[in-house]
């Protein structure tokens, strides 16, 4: 069980690092907002409808390589674990 847990953690870290390497920034939509609501026509008397703020995530420069390296180390550690510990 521990071997699978460490392997899954290492793979997730590596994938997250690769994603941070590809993207420059990421915008998250506010909770409950759909695409139809974001392109809705102006409200009463031509005033624009109030829109909630989008959250912007910008990964730092060190994040991609650090996450991929940590993921690789955890994957290698999980491979060296025996199938059963103590049994």
N, C-alpha and C positions, 0 to 999 in steps of 0.2 A: 504494500500500500504506500509506503513512504517513497519507494522508487518512482511510482507513477505520479505522486504528488510533486516531487522535485522535477520530474521530466516535464509535467504540464506547466509548472511555474517557469522553468527555463524557456520553454517554447513561447509562452505568453510574453515574457520579457523581450525575447528576440524579435517577435512580431511587432510589439509596441515600439521598439527601437527602430525597426525598419520603416514603420509608419511615420515616425518623427523625422526620419531622414528624407522622406518623400514630400511631406507637406511643409508649407511655410507658416501657415496659420490656419486655425480652424474656428468657425463660427457656429455657436449652438443656438438653436431657436428657443424662444421662451416656452415654458410649459403650456401646453394646451393650444398653441397657435398652429393653424394649418396653412397650406399654401394659398387656399382661397381667401383666408383672412388677410394675408400679407399683401394681396393685390386688390383689396376691396376698394370701391370708389369712395371719394370723400364723403364725410358725414354731413350733417345738417348745415345749411348755409355755406357750403363749400369749404368748411374748416376740415383739415385732415384729421382722421381718427387717431387718437393717441396710440402709439405703438410701444410695447415694452422693449427694453434694451436687450440687444443680443449680447451673449457672452463670447468674448474672443479669447482663444487659447493660443499662445505663441510658445512653442517648445524652445528652451534655451539651446545654445550651440553645443553644449556638452552632452545633452540628453540622448541623441541617437546612438552614438558610439558607446557611451557608458551602459545604456540599457542592453545593447546587443552583446557587449563583452560580458556583462553580468549574466545574461541569459546563456551564453556559451559555457561559462564556468559552471553554472548550475546544471546544464545538460550533461557536461562531462562528469560532474560529480554523481549525477543520478545513474549514469551508465556504469560507474565503478562500484555502486552499491551492490551487495549480494542480493539474490532473489528473496531470501528469507533471513531476517536478523534474529538471532537467538534461538531458532527452532531447529 
